[in-house]
Amino acid sequence: MKILILSLFCLLSCLTWAQTKNTSTEVRDYREVDGKIILDLVVNGEVAGFVLDLAGHTAILPEYVERLKIDENIPGEFKYNEFLYKKVPVVKSVLIGTMAFGNNVFGNGVSAFVLGDESYLRELGVAGIVGGAMFRNVVLTIDRRRKKITTSIPYRPSYMKLDYRTDMEVLPGSTVVCPVTINGTVYSLLFDTWNDGMISMTAEDFARIDGTDGGVAFVMNGYGKSVKITKTKTAVVCDFVKDQLGSVVVAENKELPRSVLGSGILEKGIISIDYQKQKIYFQSFDLVEVKDDVVGDVTSSVVPGKLNPITREYFLEHIYDYRKDKEFVFKGDKPVVIDFWATWCGPCMRLIPEMEKMAEKYKDQVLFLKVNADKEKELCSMFNVVALPTLFFIPVGGKPIIETGATPEKYEQIIREQLLKK
């Protein structure tokens, strides 16, 4: 009986562990320009920088509509015609074919506004803005100390403590509202990663704050440069989640439709936003040791004579790094065949045994690789892989020959005549 109880306990422990383990975690670097968080996204096969604004909407500068191969005649599918939470002039909306930040954050048919003349965004060297809606299916974690963005499914990273969380509200447009306690009063503030300061308030909320003169501060209006103001107050007590921030400077901004918690909070600790469960986590940088528990991010090992599965990381290191080179530059010294496939694709599954035979036949002459299209969404977006199977035949020093369909006889002919031709 004791053995049975012990066995059941072990089984339940294993089940509990399995339920709390992320199925996918990606950790990506970001860069900062003038205090703005800039992410490199793949848009319709082009890499472009976007400022992260969790209180905004995805938006494009007009000159990037053509550069990013966006059809200006297909409107976006917003349920609103303008920015909801800040004053930003827009020309119209468009529908972006594909947009990806790694494999966890991916969208087909992404609605975006076309911005008016935003000179400051041009100074930042970006194509536009990426809003919170792109991250609504993941847990988004921002670590400013390490300059890292983590996207995880379906849970927060393991280093974020469960009891360092609170409820939040997700508004239309996937904008987050979180509670911040100032001098004992709870305020519902938009989390605005564009705004450089700690807290900026509407005139109505600002009037409720008790505090001494806070000196000079800077506020953000739309997507222009920061503006110096002197109407500020120093609040003696400010609490966020479980963290006691001490005294903070609160600035009045009469242009705001709602009061905001700015990116200044990222100087105090790590923040995780769970859109699905509507929870926000916050803890100081040194509360626990940060160890990234990356899932499915192991560099592939390639064996000649086999049809080898590869990841984005292997592709960037050994095939072509599209983050660094605009034109396709093949890194290898042996021809490569890459099969983009999926388990649900009947022609893909019929083709795989034939590709395995070819891999064995040409084992000393050609490398054979395969990419799971369901897992490697950024690669598919980068190369506009929409039909499966899609195959790349890459000669040494050349560019990919791209074919679709399950036609092994044709593919072997390409190998003989294009890849191995002397």
Salt bridges, closest charged atoms under 4 A:
ASP29 OD1 - LYS148 NZ 2.44
GLU32 OE2 - ARG144 NE 2.63
ASP40 OD1 - ARG31 NH2 3.03
GLU46 OE2 - LYS69 NZ 3.27
GLU46 OE1 - LYS326 NZ 2.90
ASP53 OD2 - LYS86 NZ 2.84
GLU63 OE2 - ARG122 NE 2.68
GLU72 OE1 - LYS92 NZ 3.74
ASP117 OD1 - ARG122 NH1 2.60
GLU123 OE1 - LYS225 NZ 3.22
ASP143 OD2 - ARG146 NE 2.82
ASP163 OD2 - LYS242 NZ 3.75
ASP167 OD1 - LYS279 NZ 2.25
ASP192 OD1 - LYS86 NZ 3.29
ASP196 OD1 - LYS36 NZ 2.86
ASP205 OD1 - ARG208 NH1 3.52
GLU252 OE1 - LYS231 NZ 3.39
GLU255 OE1 - LYS87 NZ 3.39
GLU267 OE2 - ARG144 NH1 3.53
ASP274 OD2 - LYS277 NZ 3.69
ASP286 OD1 - ARG145 NH1 2.83
ASP292 OD2 - ARG146 NH1 2.89
GLU313 OE2 - ARG312 NH1 3.29
GLU317 OE2 - HIS318 NE2 3.82
ASP321 OD1 - ARG323 NE 2.95
ASP321 OD2 - LYS324 NZ 3.95
GLU354 OE2 - LYS357 NZ 3.61
GLU378 OE1 - ARG28 NH1 3.34
GLU378 OE2 - ARG312 NE 2.65
GLU403 OE1 - LYS410 NZ 2.80
GLU412 OE2 - LYS361 NZ 2.56
